[in-house]
Amino acid sequence: MRVGSLREIRRYPVKSMAGELLDEARLGTRGLPGDRAWAVRDEVRGGIRGAKKIPALMNLSARYLAPPKDEGSSPAEITFPDGSTLGTGAADVNAKLSSALQHEVSLWPLLPAEALDHYRRGRPTHEDMDTELRAIFARTADEPLPDVGRFPPELMEFESPPGTYFDAFPLLLLTDAALATMAAKAPDSAFDVRRFRPNLVISDTTSGTEMPEMAWRGMRLRLGEATFRVTVECPRCVMVTHPFADLPKDPSIMRALVREAGGNLGVYATVESPGVVRVGDEVELLSMQQARIAD
């Protein structure tokens, strides 16, 4: 059953920096080749960090000058707020990043999954766990925290699944219907797609529901030559409220998400059958019978 079409493919070479739009890509088991293939390490508190802890990362952007390899971390180019650029392999990249972020960091490629100390979480900002989680997820004292038990258990110890710099799963899907729904429910806030950092933006959804992707949880989808399984909804964190580019700081975005959508927007997915996807490709929901045949 057709459920929409692919409007955008978005790749983020460096975790938490702005990324690039693609016309087509070959989805692999790790998602988009080159996506979140680089990340910064906090040299003050330790651990790989994103904009949850270092918001200024969102004012930088990164792109590939040549197609990245399917595995590992291919060279990328970083653009700084002043318009200057620097390659990920430059000798002074750590110093320039630290200056731009006003925080001492180092830039790292992906390391093997066995390098557990590299992926281990750094020291929390707040010693009290409830306070720490409320800061990360931008939740007020009277708002419920996300159920983190739905996510891979290693995330309690590691910043990301070891061997990756993903928050939880390799792909994030978002429909333009969900964005339009939230924009209508919170008209004073800018529900701009850039705030929510999806990999795949799906349009022309046919269900007529406000957030059609929420009905896809646990189901399999076909997109172009690839098939993938939707895992869980994406609980939003403080990143979506940060200012960057032309977007202002806006804590009311999280208030609206909690009120209208339980704090969630978009869904995570894993790739089951790799293949090429292109903007304009139809997105099909596979029936249970089709899923068994494909298995």
C-alpha positions as CSV (number, residue, x, y, z in Angstrom):
1,M,0.0,0.0,0.0
2,R,1.4,3.4,-1.0
3,V,1.8,5.7,2.0
4,G,3.7,8.6,0.4
5,S,6.7,9.7,-1.6
6,L,10.3,10.7,-0.7
7,R,10.6,14.5,-0.6
8,E,14.1,14.9,0.8
9,I,17.2,12.9,1.7
10,R,19.3,14.6,4.4
11,R,22.8,13.6,5.5
12,Y,24.9,14.9,8.4
13,P,28.6,14.2,8.0
14,V,29.4,15.5,11.5
15,K,27.1,14.7,14.4
16,S,25.0,17.8,15.4
17,M,26.3,20.0,12.6
18,A,24.1,21.1,9.7
19,G,24.3,18.7,6.7
20,E,23.5,18.4,3.1
21,L,20.6,17.5,0.8
22,L,21.0,14.6,-1.7
23,D,19.0,13.6,-4.7
24,E,19.8,9.9,-4.3
25,A,21.7,7.6,-2.0
26,R,22.3,3.9,-1.5
27,L,20.9,2.9,1.9
28,G,23.0,0.3,3.7
29,T,22.6,-1.5,7.0
30,R,24.2,1.6,8.7
31,G,21.8,3.9,6.9
32,L,23.1,6.7,4.6
33,P,26.8,6.3,3.8
34,G,28.7,9.0,5.6
35,D,25.9,10.0,7.9
36,R,27.2,10.9,11.4
37,A,30.6,9.6,10.4
38,W,32.4,12.2,12.5
39,A,31.8,13.6,16.0
40,V,33.5,15.8,18.6
41,R,34.7,14.6,21.9
42,D,34.4,16.8,24.9
43,E,37.9,17.4,26.3
44,V,36.5,19.0,29.5
45,R,34.0,16.4,30.7
46,G,34.8,13.5,28.4
47,G,32.7,11.6,26.0
48,I,31.4,12.1,22.5
49,R,29.1,15.0,22.5
50,G,26.4,16.5,20.3
51,A,24.3,19.7,20.5
52,K,22.5,18.4,23.6
53,K,25.6,19.5,25.5
54,I,27.4,21.8,23.0
55,P,24.6,23.8,21.2
56,A,27.0,25.9,19.2
57,L,27.7,22.8,17.0
58,M,24.4,23.6,15.2
59,N,25.9,26.8,13.8
60,L,28.5,24.8,11.8
61,S,27.8,22.7,8.8
62,A,29.6,19.8,7.0
63,R,29.6,18.3,3.5
64,Y,31.4,15.7,1.4
65,L,33.4,17.0,-1.6
66,A,33.4,13.4,-3.0
67,P,31.0,10.5,-2.3
68,P,31.9,8.9,1.0
69,K,32.7,5.2,1.4
70,D,30.0,2.9,2.7
71,E,31.9,2.2,5.9
72,G,34.2,4.3,8.1
73,S,34.7,8.1,8.0
74,S,35.6,9.6,4.6
75,P,37.1,13.2,4.5
76,A,34.5,16.0,4.9
77,E,34.6,19.8,4.8
78,I,33.4,21.8,7.7
79,T,32.0,25.4,7.3
80,F,32.4,27.7,10.3
81,P,30.0,30.5,11.2
82,D,32.4,33.1,9.6
83,G,32.2,31.3,6.3
84,S,35.7,29.8,6.4
85,T,36.1,26.1,5.7
86,L,38.5,23.4,6.9
87,G,38.9,19.7,6.2
88,T,38.3,17.1,8.8
89,G,41.9,16.0,8.4
90,A,43.5,19.4,8.9
91,A,46.2,19.7,11.5
92,D,44.5,22.6,13.2
93,V,40.9,21.4,13.1
94,N,40.7,20.7,16.8
95,A,41.9,24.2,17.7
96,K,39.6,25.9,15.3
97,L,36.6,23.9,16.4
98,S,37.4,24.6,20.1
99,S,37.6,28.3,19.3
100,A,34.4,28.4,17.4
101,L,32.5,26.4,20.0
102,Q,34.2,28.2,22.9
103,H,34.7,24.7,24.5
104,E,37.7,22.4,24.2
105,V,36.9,19.5,21.8
106,S,38.6,17.1,19.5
107,L,37.2,15.8,16.2
108,W,37.0,12.0,15.8
109,P,36.2,9.6,13.0
110,L,34.3,6.4,13.8
111,L,36.3,3.9,15.8
112,P,35.7,0.1,16.0
113,A,32.8,-1.0,18.2
114,E,35.4,-2.7,20.4
115,A,36.8,0.7,21.4
116,L,34.3,1.0,24.3
117,D,36.1,3.7,26.2
118,H,35.7,6.0,23.2
119,Y,32.0,5.7,23.2
120,R,31.5,5.7,26.9
121,R,29.4,8.6,28.3
122,G,31.2,11.6,29.8
123,R,30.5,13.1,33.1
124,P,27.0,14.5,33.4
125,T,26.3,18.1,33.9
126,H,24.0,17.4,36.8
127,E,24.8,14.7,39.4
128,D,21.0,14.2,40.0
129,M,19.8,11.9,37.2
130,D,16.3,13.3,37.1
131,T,17.7,16.8,36.7
132,E,20.2,15.6,34.1
133,L,17.5,13.9,32.0
134,R,15.1,16.9,32.3
135,A,17.9,19.2,31.0
136,I,18.7,16.8,28.1
137,F,15.0,16.4,27.1
138,A,14.1,20.0,27.9
139,R,11.2,18.8,30.1
140,T,9.7,20.9,32.9
141,A,9.2,19.5,36.4
142,D,5.5,18.7,35.6
143,E,6.2,17.0,32.3
144,P,6.8,13.3,31.9
145,L,10.2,12.1,30.8
146,P,10.5,9.8,27.7
147,D,10.5,6.1,28.3
148,V,14.2,5.4,27.6
149,G,13.6,1.7,28.2
150,R,12.4,1.4,24.6
151,F,16.0,2.0,23.3
152,P,19.1,-0.2,23.1
153,P,20.2,-0.9,26.7
154,E,23.8,0.0,25.9
155,L,22.8,3.7,25.7
156,M,22.7,3.8,29.4
157,E,26.5,3.5,29.4
158,F,27.5,4.7,25.9
159,E,26.7,8.0,24.1
160,S,25.7,6.0,21.0
161,P,25.7,2.3,20.0
162,P,29.4,1.5,19.9
163,G,30.8,1.7,16.4
164,T,28.3,4.5,15.4
165,Y,27.6,8.1,16.3
166,F,23.8,7.7,15.9
167,D,21.6,8.6,18.9
168,A,19.9,5.2,18.7
169,F,19.1,3.9,15.2
170,P,20.6,4.6,11.8
171,L,17.6,6.3,10.1
172,L,15.2,9.0,11.2
173,L,12.0,9.4,9.2
174,L,9.6,12.4,9.3
175,T,6.5,13.3,7.3
176,D,5.7,16.7,6.2
177,A,2.2,16.0,7.5
178,A,3.6,15.8,11.0
179,L,5.4,19.1,10.6
180,A,2.3,20.8,9.2
181,T,0.3,19.4,12.1
182,M,2.6,20.9,14.7
183,A,2.9,24.2,12.8
184,A,-0.9,24.4,12.9
185,K,-1.1,23.6,16.6
186,A,1.7,26.0,17.6
187,P,1.5,28.8,15.0
188,D,3.8,31.1,17.0
189,S,6.7,28.6,16.7
190,A,8.8,27.7,13.6
191,F,8.5,24.0,13.1
192,D,11.3,24.1,10.5
193,V,12.5,20.7,9.2
194,R,16.1,21.8,10.1
195,R,15.3,21.7,13.8
196,F,14.4,18.0,13.7
197,R,17.3,16.6,11.6
198,P,15.6,13.7,9.7
199,N,17.3,11.6,7.2
200,L,14.2,11.0,5.1
201,V,11.3,13.4,4.7
202,I,8.2,11.8,3.3
203,S,5.4,13.7,1.7
204,D,2.1,13.1,-0.1
205,T,1.0,10.8,2.7
206,T,-2.4,9.2,2.0
207,S,-3.7,8.4,5.5
208,G,-5.2,11.8,6.3
209,T,-3.9,11.5,9.9
210,E,-2.0,14.2,11.7
211,M,1.2,12.1,12.2
212,P,1.0,9.2,9.9
213,E,4.4,7.8,10.7
214,M,3.3,6.9,14.2
215,A,1.1,4.2,12.7
216,W,4.2,2.6,11.0
217,R,5.9,1.5,14.2
218,G,6.9,-2.1,14.0
219,M,6.1,-2.3,10.3
220,R,8.2,-2.6,7.2
221,L,8.3,-0.1,4.4
222,R,9.7,-0.3,0.9
223,L,11.4,2.8,-0.6
224,G,12.9,2.6,-4.0
225,E,15.2,-0.5,-3.9
226,A,15.4,-0.6,-0.1
227,T,13.3,-2.0,2.6
228,F,13.4,-0.9,6.2
229,R,11.6,-1.5,9.5
230,V,10.3,1.3,11.6
231,T,11.3,0.8,15.3
232,V,10.1,3.5,17.7
233,E,9.0,7.1,17.8
234,C,11.7,9.7,18.3
235,P,11.5,11.5,21.7
236,R,12.7,15.0,21.1
237,C,15.5,16.6,23.2
238,V,16.6,20.1,23.9
239,M,18.3,20.4,20.5
240,V,15.0,21.3,18.8
241,T,14.7,24.5,21.0
242,H,18.3,25.8,20.3
243,P,18.9,28.9,18.1
244,F,20.9,28.4,14.9
245,A,21.1,30.0,11.4
246,D,18.0,32.1,11.1
247,L,16.0,30.2,13.7
248,P,15.5,31.7,17.2
249,K,15.7,29.9,20.6
250,D,12.2,28.6,21.3
251,P,11.5,26.5,24.4
252,S,7.8,26.6,23.5
253,I,8.5,24.1,20.7
254,M,9.0,21.4,23.4
255,R,6.0,22.6,25.3
256,A,3.9,22.1,22.1
257,L,5.5,18.7,21.4
258,V,4.8,17.4,24.9
259,R,1.2,18.7,24.9
260,E,0.3,17.5,21.4
261,A,2.5,14.5,20.7
262,G,3.9,13.2,24.0
263,G,7.2,14.9,23.2
264,N,7.8,12.8,20.0
265,L,8.2,13.7,16.4
266,G,9.3,11.3,13.6
267,V,10.2,7.7,13.9
268,Y,13.5,5.7,13.9
269,A,14.1,2.9,11.4
270,T,16.7,0.2,10.5
271,V,17.6,-0.9,7.0
272,E,16.7,-4.6,6.3
273,S,17.4,-4.7,2.5
274,P,20.0,-2.2,1.2
275,G,19.3,-0.4,-2.1
276,V,19.3,2.9,-3.9
277,V,16.6,5.5,-3.0
278,R,15.8,8.7,-4.9
279,V,13.8,11.8,-4.3
280,G,10.4,11.1,-5.7
281,D,10.4,7.4,-5.0
282,E,7.1,6.0,-3.6
283,V,7.0,4.7,0.0
284,E,5.0,1.5,0.3
285,L,3.8,-0.1,3.5
286,L,4.3,-3.9,3.2
287,S,1.5,-6.1,4.4
288,M,2.2,-8.8,6.9
289,Q,1.9,-11.4,4.1
290,Q,4.4,-9.5,2.0
291,A,6.7,-9.2,4.9
292,R,6.8,-12.9,5.5
293,I,7.4,-13.6,1.8
294,A,10.3,-11.0,1.8
295,D,11.8,-12.7,4.8
